[in-house]
Amino acid sequence: MAAIPSQQILDSLNWRYATKVFDPAKKISSADWNALEESLILTPSSFGLQPWEFVLVENPSIREQLVKFSWNQRQVADASHLLVIAIRTDIDAKWVDHFVSRVEEIRGDQGAFTGYRDMMAGFVSNLDEDGVKQWAKLQTYIALGQFMTCAALMEIDACPMEGFVADQYDEILGFKDKNLTTAVLCPAGYRSDEDKYAHLPKVRFPKDQMISRI
Amino acid sequence: MAAIPSQQILDSLNWRYATKVFDPAKKISSADWNALEESLILTPSSFGLQPWEFVLVENPSIREQLVKFSWNQRQVADASHLLVIAIRTDIDAKWVDHFVSRVEEIRGDQGAFTGYRDMMAGFVSNLDEDGVKQWAKLQTYIALGQFMTCAALMEIDACPMEGFVADQYDEILGFKDKNLTTAVLCPAGYRSDEDKYAHLPKVRFPKDQMISRI
């Protein structure tokens, strides 16, 4: 494996922007989308517990229906792919056991997991329902960050979106029956030539105001 | 700009792991660290508001002092660099104005920012103190995700850490006087040959359980 030159990474991060208008005719290839799905799966999470589900909304009429519950932002319908990142609402000691079984399946039973299991189960049970939800939601933002970065490196556009009516999303996507709730959205695809935001310089505070040394 | 082959990205994501033992003798070059700082600056955030500060803790005795407030995890002292991602506790209408000034400085006054300003100020003022903090903390996890991904691509190891006593960090790092509070840590550097975790297979739930289609 060879390290990717840092300038190439920074060029990609400078190239990306929160895409406001996608070209509905340009589709992400299935090879590229599969790689992005793989990058989602590989997202790190607290204890490795992966308290999420990644939902690809493909049905065009459902996507059209979601627009009005997304502050009328057309990206939800127009982008090549609509990724909804959901958190599980059933993260408890049972989920921890499910995870520990998976660890044992992959790494073999090294007899070292009981303490780890109890520590994770203790962590989860010390949080109330809202606390678990907040913790899980934080993890989904790692996935969001990694997904956007990977997409940019592959020259695929994306638009992180917090502006949506979560209850309506949960209802339309049938999440309540699946113990899921919508955390954040990220339509992905290719920018339209007509997106004026594509040409605006990026706005960041100066580095010396954002980074400090102690 | 050329897209980076997706297999190269996935190889990097498979190579990375939450590094438990860093080699204290191996330091990230200043060129590489500068690039990582640049990647932090380029992190996307809600409305672009960048409600954070990235704090590099360089003082060895402070880093040593932080170990006991980090569940005795030595990464905090041993990794080449210790990144503390903090959220600002003063995100309010004034911060929004500060941001809008920066937008005008970079993009010129296009007279289109009053509505944008009011929308952002309305969003912030509709949240209570805890709500602002939660929203800001979510944004820092995008930064964490992007940072870890970029580090992996550059073959630099990292260890995301939520296990620390935030009050003690805030106290030791003097955050209270700076309107900051610790959100999450990410020591970075190079894995030690002695880290047995480096050789364990990665544990993820199967793709068909984590990704669904609607």
Interface residues (C-beta under 8 A of the other chain):
Chain A: M1 A2 A3 I4 S6 Q7 Q8 I9 L10 D11 S12 L13 N14 W15 R16 A18 A31 D32 A35 L36 E37 E38 S39 L40 I41 L42 T43 P44 S46 G48 Q50 W52 E53 F54 V55 L56 V57 E58 N59 I62 F99 R102 V103 I106 R107 Q134 K137 L138 Q139 Y141 I142 A143 L144 G145 Q146 M148 T149 C150 L153 M154 E155 P160 E162 L173 G174 L200 P201 K202 V203 R204 F205 K207 M210 I211 S212 R213 I214
Chain B: M1 A2 A3 I4 S6 Q7 Q8 I9 L10 D11 S12 L13 N14 W15 R16 A18 A31 D32 A35 L36 E37 E38 S39 L40 I41 L42 T43 P44 S46 G48 Q50 W52 E53 F54 V55 L56 V57 E58 N59 I62 F99 R102 V103 I106 R107 Q134 K137 L138 Q139 Y141 I142 A143 L144 G145 Q146 M148 T149 C150 L153 M154 E155 P160 E162 L173 G174 L200 P201 K202 V203 R204 F205 K207 M210 I211 S212 R213 I214
